[in-house]
């Protein structure tokens, strides 16, 4: 189950600043969600075939690739907490030991 230390780590990684009340509320909601997901593992799915949709005749709608309007880089960089050489600066995801 998710604990307060893990939530604080997620908060830091997500660059969120939560109040104590928000943190308590979020922790409770996330614990409820995780408990619901965990309960799904208790279902007997031995005779259920894998599928991409619950209705066999239904297909995902496909569309042609179309070029759309792009937004200027400066617009995105303006909202970024950190930038370097015209790009978003993000924390490293691979740590050297």
DSSP file (Angstrom, degrees, kcal/mol; ACC not computed):
  #  RESIDUE AA STRUCTURE BP1 BP2  ACC     N-H-->O    O-->H-N    N-H-->O    O-->H-N    TCO  KAPPA ALPHA  PHI   PSI    X-CA   Y-CA   Z-CA
    1    1 A X              0   0    0      0, 0.0     2,-0.2     0, 0.0    30,-0.1   0.000 360.0 360.0 360.0 145.4    0.0    0.0    0.0
    2    2 A X        -     0   0    0     25,-0.1     2,-0.2    28,-0.1    29,-0.1  -0.442 360.0-163.0 -66.6 131.1    1.2    3.5   -0.8
    3    3 A X     >  -     0   0    0     -2,-0.2     4,-2.1     1,-0.1     5,-0.2  -0.621  33.9 -98.3-113.3 177.1    2.6    5.3    2.3
    4    4 A X  H  > S+     0   0    0      1,-0.2     4,-2.3     2,-0.2     5,-0.2   0.857 120.3  53.9 -64.6 -37.1    3.3    8.9    3.1
    5    5 A X  H  > S+     0   0    0      2,-0.2     4,-1.9     1,-0.2    -1,-0.2   0.916 109.8  47.8 -64.2 -42.5    7.1    8.7    2.2
    6    6 A X  H  > S+     0   0    0      1,-0.2     4,-2.4     2,-0.2    -2,-0.2   0.888 110.6  52.1 -64.7 -38.7    6.3    7.2   -1.2
    7    7 A X  H  X S+     0   0    0     -4,-2.1     4,-2.6     1,-0.2    -2,-0.2   0.902 108.0  51.3 -64.3 -40.4    3.7   10.0   -1.8
    8    8 A X  H  X S+     0   0    0     -4,-2.3     4,-2.1     2,-0.2    -1,-0.2   0.880 109.5  50.6 -63.7 -37.3    6.3   12.6   -0.9
    9    9 A X  H  X S+     0   0    0     -4,-1.9     4,-2.6     2,-0.2    -2,-0.2   0.914 111.7  47.3 -65.7 -42.5    8.7   11.0   -3.4
   10   10 A X  H  X S+     0   0    0     -4,-2.4     4,-2.3     2,-0.2    -2,-0.2   0.887 109.7  54.0 -63.9 -38.8    6.0   11.1   -6.1
   11   11 A X  H  <>S+     0   0    0     -4,-2.6     5,-2.7     2,-0.2     4,-0.4   0.912 110.8  45.9 -61.3 -43.4    5.3   14.7   -5.2
   12   12 A X  H ><5S+     0   0    0     -4,-2.1     3,-1.0     3,-0.2    -2,-0.2   0.935 113.2  48.4 -66.2 -47.1    8.9   15.6   -5.7
   13   13 A X  H 3<5S+     0   0    0     -4,-2.6    -2,-0.2     1,-0.3    -1,-0.2   0.854 114.5  46.6 -61.4 -35.0    9.2   13.7   -9.0
   14   14 A X  T 3<5S-     0   0    0     -4,-2.3    -1,-0.3    -5,-0.2    -2,-0.2   0.503 108.9-126.4 -84.7  -5.1    6.0   15.4  -10.2
   15   15 A X  T < 5 +     0   0    0     -3,-1.0     2,-0.3    -4,-0.4    -3,-0.2   0.892  57.2 151.9  57.9  41.8    7.2   18.8   -9.1
   16   16 A X      < -     0   0    0     -5,-2.7     2,-0.5    -6,-0.2    -1,-0.2  -0.750  38.9-154.3 -99.4 149.7    4.0   19.3   -7.1
   17   17 A X        -     0   0    0     -2,-0.3     2,-0.3    -3,-0.1    -5,-0.0  -0.896  23.4-178.1-122.8 100.2    3.7   21.4   -4.0
   18   18 A X        -     0   0    0     -2,-0.5     2,-0.1     1,-0.0    -2,-0.0  -0.714  24.6-125.1-100.9 147.5    0.8   20.1   -2.0
   19   19 A X     >  -     0   0    0     -2,-0.3     4,-2.6     1,-0.1     5,-0.2  -0.404  35.8-104.4 -76.5 166.3   -0.6   21.4    1.2
   20   20 A X  H  > S+     0   0    0      1,-0.2     4,-2.4     2,-0.2     5,-0.2   0.897 123.7  51.0 -60.5 -39.7   -0.8   18.9    4.1
   21   21 A X  H  > S+     0   0    0      2,-0.2     4,-2.3     1,-0.2    -1,-0.2   0.911 111.1  47.2 -64.2 -42.5   -4.6   18.7    3.6
   22   22 A X  H  > S+     0   0    0      2,-0.2     4,-3.0     1,-0.2     5,-0.2   0.900 111.2  52.3 -64.2 -40.4   -4.1   18.0   -0.1
   23   23 A X  H  X S+     0   0    0     -4,-2.6     4,-2.7     2,-0.2    -2,-0.2   0.918 110.6  46.8 -62.7 -44.5   -1.5   15.4    0.7
   24   24 A X  H  X S+     0   0    0     -4,-2.4     4,-2.1     2,-0.2    -1,-0.2   0.928 115.2  46.5 -62.8 -45.5   -3.8   13.6    3.1
   25   25 A X  H  X S+     0   0    0     -4,-2.3     4,-2.3     2,-0.2    -2,-0.2   0.920 114.4  46.9 -63.8 -44.9   -6.7   13.6    0.7
   26   26 A X  H  X S+     0   0    0     -4,-3.0     4,-3.1     2,-0.2     5,-0.3   0.914 110.3  52.6 -64.9 -43.4   -4.5   12.5   -2.2
   27   27 A X  H  X S+     0   0    0     -4,-2.7     4,-2.4    -5,-0.2    -1,-0.2   0.921 110.6  47.9 -58.5 -44.7   -2.9    9.7   -0.2
   28   28 A X  H  X S+     0   0    0     -4,-2.1     4,-2.1     2,-0.2    -1,-0.2   0.924 113.8  47.0 -62.6 -44.7   -6.4    8.4    0.8
   29   29 A X  H  X S+     0   0    0     -4,-2.3     4,-2.4     2,-0.2    -2,-0.2   0.923 112.8  48.2 -64.3 -44.2   -7.6    8.5   -2.8
   30   30 A X  H  X S+     0   0    0     -4,-3.1     4,-2.8     1,-0.2     5,-0.2   0.887 110.1  52.4 -65.0 -37.8   -4.5    6.8   -4.2
   31   31 A X  H  X S+     0   0    0     -4,-2.4     4,-2.1    -5,-0.3    -1,-0.2   0.900 110.1  48.9 -63.5 -39.7   -4.8    4.1   -1.5
   32   32 A X  H  X S+     0   0    0     -4,-2.1     4,-2.1     2,-0.2    -2,-0.2   0.910 112.1  48.6 -64.5 -42.1   -8.4    3.5   -2.5
   33   33 A X  H  X S+     0   0    0     -4,-2.4     4,-2.5     2,-0.2    -2,-0.2   0.941 112.4  47.6 -63.2 -47.3   -7.5    3.3   -6.2
   34   34 A X  H  X S+     0   0    0     -4,-2.8     4,-2.6     1,-0.2    -1,-0.2   0.865 110.4  52.4 -63.9 -35.9   -4.6    0.9   -5.6
   35   35 A X  H  X S+     0   0    0     -4,-2.1     4,-2.0    -5,-0.2    -1,-0.2   0.897 109.8  49.4 -65.6 -39.2   -6.9   -1.3   -3.4
   36   36 A X  H  X S+     0   0    0     -4,-2.1     4,-0.9     2,-0.2    -2,-0.2   0.920 112.3  47.1 -65.2 -43.1   -9.4   -1.4   -6.2
   37   37 A X  H >X S+     0   0    0     -4,-2.5     3,-0.8     1,-0.2     4,-0.6   0.915 110.5  52.8 -64.4 -41.9   -6.7   -2.4   -8.7
   38   38 A X  H >< S+     0   0    0     -4,-2.6     3,-1.3     1,-0.2     4,-0.4   0.879 101.9  59.5 -60.8 -37.6   -5.4   -5.0   -6.4
   39   39 A X  H >< S+     0   0    0     -4,-2.0     3,-1.2     1,-0.3    -1,-0.2   0.777  94.0  66.2 -63.9 -24.6   -8.8   -6.5   -6.0
   40   40 A X  H X< S+     0   0    0     -4,-0.9     3,-1.5    -3,-0.8    -1,-0.3   0.818  90.1  64.2 -64.6 -29.2   -8.9   -7.1   -9.8
   41   41 A X  T << S+     0   0    0     -3,-1.3    -1,-0.3    -4,-0.6    -2,-0.2   0.678  92.9  63.8 -68.8 -14.9   -6.0   -9.7   -9.3
   42   42 A X  T <  S+     0   0    0     -3,-1.2    -1,-0.3    -4,-0.4    -2,-0.2   0.572  80.4 105.6 -83.9  -9.3   -8.4  -11.8   -7.3
   43   43 A X  S <  S-     0   0    0     -3,-1.5     2,-0.9    -4,-0.2    -3,-0.0  -0.464  77.6-120.7 -73.3 142.4  -10.7  -12.3  -10.3
   44   44 A X        +     0   0    0     -2,-0.2     3,-0.2     1,-0.1    -1,-0.1  -0.748  44.0 159.2 -83.7 108.1  -10.6  -15.7  -12.0
   45   45 A X    >   +     0   0    0     -2,-0.9     3,-1.5     1,-0.1    -1,-0.1   0.090  32.1 118.3-115.4  20.6   -9.6  -15.0  -15.6
   46   46 A X  T 3  S+     0   0    0      1,-0.3    -1,-0.1     3,-0.0    -2,-0.0   0.865  83.7  35.7 -57.9 -39.2   -8.3  -18.5  -16.5
   47   47 A X  T 3  S+     0   0    0     -3,-0.2     2,-0.6     2,-0.1    -1,-0.3   0.182  93.4 106.5-103.1  17.3  -10.9  -19.0  -19.2
   48   48 A X    <   -     0   0    0     -3,-1.5     2,-0.2     3,-0.0     3,-0.1  -0.863  64.3-139.1-100.1 123.2  -11.0  -15.4  -20.5
   49   49 A X        -     0   0    0     -2,-0.6    -2,-0.1     1,-0.1    -3,-0.0  -0.567  27.0-103.7 -80.3 142.2   -9.2  -14.8  -23.8
   50   50 A X        +     0   0    0     -2,-0.2     2,-0.3     2,-0.0    -1,-0.1  -0.340  48.9 172.5 -61.5 143.6   -7.1  -11.7  -24.2
   51   51 A X        -     0   0    0      1,-0.1     3,-0.1    -3,-0.1     5,-0.0  -0.974  41.4-138.5-148.9 161.8   -8.8   -9.0  -26.2
   52   52 A X  S    S+     0   0    0     -2,-0.3     2,-0.3     1,-0.3    -1,-0.1   0.578  94.5  19.5 -96.9 -11.7   -8.2   -5.4  -27.2
   53   53 A X  S    S-     0   0    0      1,-0.1    -1,-0.3     7,-0.0     5,-0.0  -0.985  71.7-126.7-154.1 148.0  -11.9   -4.5  -26.8
   54   54 A X  S    S+     0   0    0     -2,-0.3     2,-0.7     1,-0.1    -1,-0.1   0.774 101.3  62.2 -69.8 -24.7  -14.8   -6.0  -24.9
   55   55 A X  S >  S-     0   0    0      1,-0.1     3,-1.7    -3,-0.0    -1,-0.1  -0.904  75.5-154.0-103.7 114.9  -16.9   -6.0  -28.1
   56   56 A X  T 3  S+     0   0    0     -2,-0.7    -1,-0.1     1,-0.3    -4,-0.1   0.844  92.1  52.9 -56.5 -38.3  -15.3   -8.2  -30.7
   57   57 A X  T 3  S+     0   0    0      2,-0.0     2,-0.4     0, 0.0    -1,-0.3   0.578  90.0  97.1 -77.5  -7.3  -16.9   -6.4  -33.7
   58   58 A X    <   -     0   0    0     -3,-1.7     2,-0.3    -5,-0.0    -3,-0.0  -0.667  53.9-171.3 -88.2 135.2  -15.6   -3.0  -32.5
   59   59 A X        -     0   0    0     -2,-0.4     2,-0.3     3,-0.0    -2,-0.0  -0.879  32.8-100.6-119.0 152.9  -12.4   -1.6  -33.9
   60   60 A X        -     0   0    0     -2,-0.3     2,-0.2     1,-0.1    -7,-0.0  -0.557  47.5-108.5 -69.2 134.0  -10.4    1.4  -32.9
   61   61 A X        -     0   0    0     -2,-0.3     2,-0.3     1,-0.0    -1,-0.1  -0.459  36.9-156.0 -67.2 132.9  -11.2    4.3  -35.2
   62   62 A X        -     0   0    0     -2,-0.2     2,-0.3    -3,-0.0    -1,-0.0  -0.798  11.2-174.4-108.1 151.5   -8.3    5.0  -37.6
   63   63 A X        -     0   0    0     -2,-0.3     2,-0.1     3,-0.0     3,-0.0  -0.952  31.7 -95.3-139.9 161.0   -7.6    8.3  -39.3
   64   64 A X        -     0   0    0     -2,-0.3     2,-0.4     1,-0.1     0, 0.0  -0.479  45.7-105.3 -71.9 145.2   -5.1    9.5  -41.8
   65   65 A X        -     0   0    0     -2,-0.1     2,-0.4     2,-0.0    -1,-0.1  -0.598  46.3-176.3 -70.4 128.1   -2.0   11.2  -40.5
   66   66 A X        -     0   0    0     -2,-0.4     2,-0.3    -3,-0.0    -3,-0.0  -0.986  28.0-117.8-130.7 139.6   -2.4   14.9  -41.0
   67   67 A X        -     0   0    0     -2,-0.4     2,-0.3     1,-0.0     3,-0.0  -0.554  37.7-169.3 -72.0 134.7    0.0   17.7  -40.3
   68   68 A X        -     0   0    0     -2,-0.3     2,-0.1     1,-0.1    -1,-0.0  -0.776  32.0 -75.6-122.6 169.1   -1.4   20.2  -37.8
   69   69 A X        -     0   0    0     -2,-0.3     2,-0.3     1,-0.0    -1,-0.1  -0.360  46.4-150.4 -62.9 137.6   -0.4   23.6  -36.5
   70   70 A X        -     0   0    0     -2,-0.1     2,-0.3    -3,-0.0    -1,-0.0  -0.757  10.0-124.9-107.3 159.4    2.5   23.6  -34.2
   71   71 A X        -     0   0    0     -2,-0.3     5,-0.1     1,-0.1     2,-0.0  -0.753  34.6 -93.3-103.1 150.1    3.2   26.0  -31.4
   72   72 A X    >>  -     0   0    0     -2,-0.3     3,-1.1     1,-0.1     4,-1.0  -0.322  27.2-127.7 -63.6 141.9    6.3   28.1  -31.1
   73   73 A X  H 3> S+     0   0    0      1,-0.3     4,-2.6     2,-0.2     3,-0.4   0.856 107.3  63.3 -55.5 -38.6    9.0   26.6  -28.9
   74   74 A X  H 3> S+     0   0    0      1,-0.2     4,-1.9     2,-0.2    -1,-0.3   0.830  95.6  59.6 -59.7 -32.7    9.2   29.8  -26.9
   75   75 A X  H <> S+     0   0    0     -3,-1.1     4,-0.6     2,-0.2    -1,-0.2   0.916 111.3  39.5 -62.7 -43.4    5.6   29.4  -25.7
   76   76 A X  H >X S+     0   0    0     -4,-1.0     3,-0.8    -3,-0.4     4,-0.6   0.896 114.0  53.1 -72.9 -40.9    6.5   26.0  -24.1
   77   77 A X  H >< S+     0   0    0     -4,-2.6     3,-0.8     1,-0.2    -2,-0.2   0.811  98.5  65.9 -65.2 -28.9    9.8   27.2  -22.8
   78   78 A X  H 3< S+     0   0    0     -4,-1.9    -1,-0.2     1,-0.2    -2,-0.2   0.851 106.2  41.9 -60.7 -34.8    8.2   30.1  -21.1
   79   79 A X  H << S+     0   0    0     -3,-0.8    -1,-0.2    -4,-0.6     2,-0.2   0.515  91.3 109.5 -90.9  -6.2    6.3   27.8  -18.8
   80   80 A X    <<  -     0   0    0     -3,-0.8     3,-0.1    -4,-0.6    -3,-0.0  -0.495  63.4-145.0 -76.4 137.3    9.2   25.4  -18.1
   81   81 A X  S    S+     0   0    0      1,-0.2     2,-0.3    -2,-0.2    -1,-0.1   0.863  86.9  16.8 -67.9 -33.8   10.8   25.6  -14.6
   82   82 A X        +     0   0    0      7,-0.3     7,-2.1     2,-0.0     2,-0.3  -0.999  69.0 178.9-140.3 142.1   14.3   24.9  -16.1
   83   83 A X  E     -A   88   0A   0     -2,-0.3     2,-0.3     5,-0.3     5,-0.2  -0.964   7.3-171.0-139.5 156.5   15.7   25.2  -19.6
   84   84 A X  E >  S-A   87   0A   0      3,-2.5     3,-1.3    -2,-0.3    -2,-0.0  -0.939  72.2 -13.5-151.1 125.9   19.1   24.7  -21.2
   85   85 A X  T 3  S-     0   0    0     -2,-0.3     3,-0.1     1,-0.3    -1,-0.0   0.858 128.7 -50.1  52.2  42.6   20.1   25.6  -24.8
   86   86 A X  T 3  S+     0   0    0      1,-0.3     2,-0.3    -9,-0.0    -1,-0.3   0.673 121.2  98.5  75.1  16.7   16.5   26.1  -25.9
   87   87 A X  E <  S-A   84   0A   0     -3,-1.3    -3,-2.5   -10,-0.1     2,-0.3  -0.877  82.1 -92.1-130.9 163.6   15.3   22.8  -24.5
   88   88 A X  E     -A   83   0A   0     -2,-0.3     2,-0.6    -5,-0.2    -5,-0.3  -0.585  36.1-140.2 -73.0 134.5   13.5   21.6  -21.4
   89   89 A X        +     0   0    0     -7,-2.1     2,-0.3    -2,-0.3    -7,-0.3  -0.878  26.8 179.2 -97.1 124.3   15.9   20.6  -18.6
   90   90 A X        -     0   0    0     -2,-0.6     3,-0.1     1,-0.0     2,-0.0  -0.875  33.9 -96.0-123.0 155.7   14.7   17.5  -16.8
   91   91 A X        -     0   0    0     -2,-0.3    -1,-0.0   -78,-0.1     2,-0.0  -0.355  51.9 -94.1 -66.6 150.8   16.2   15.5  -13.9
   92   92 A X        -     0   0    0      1,-0.1    -1,-0.1     2,-0.0     3,-0.1  -0.356  28.9-162.9 -64.0 144.7   18.3   12.4  -14.9
   93   93 A X  S    S+     0   0    0      1,-0.1     2,-0.6    -3,-0.1    -1,-0.1   0.590  75.9  63.1-103.1 -14.8   16.3    9.2  -14.9
   94   94 A X  S    S-     0   0    0      2,-0.0     2,-0.5     0, 0.0    -1,-0.1  -0.954  73.2-158.3-112.5 120.6   19.4    6.9  -14.9
   95   95 A X        -     0   0    0     -2,-0.6     2,-0.3    -3,-0.1    -2,-0.0  -0.822  11.6-134.6-101.0 134.4   21.5    7.2  -11.8
   96   96 A X              0   0    0     -2,-0.5    -2,-0.0     1,-0.1     0, 0.0  -0.671 360.0 360.0 -83.3 140.4   25.1    6.1  -11.8
   97   97 A X              0   0    0     -2,-0.3    -1,-0.1     0, 0.0    -2,-0.0   0.409 360.0 360.0-106.5 360.0   26.1    4.0   -8.8
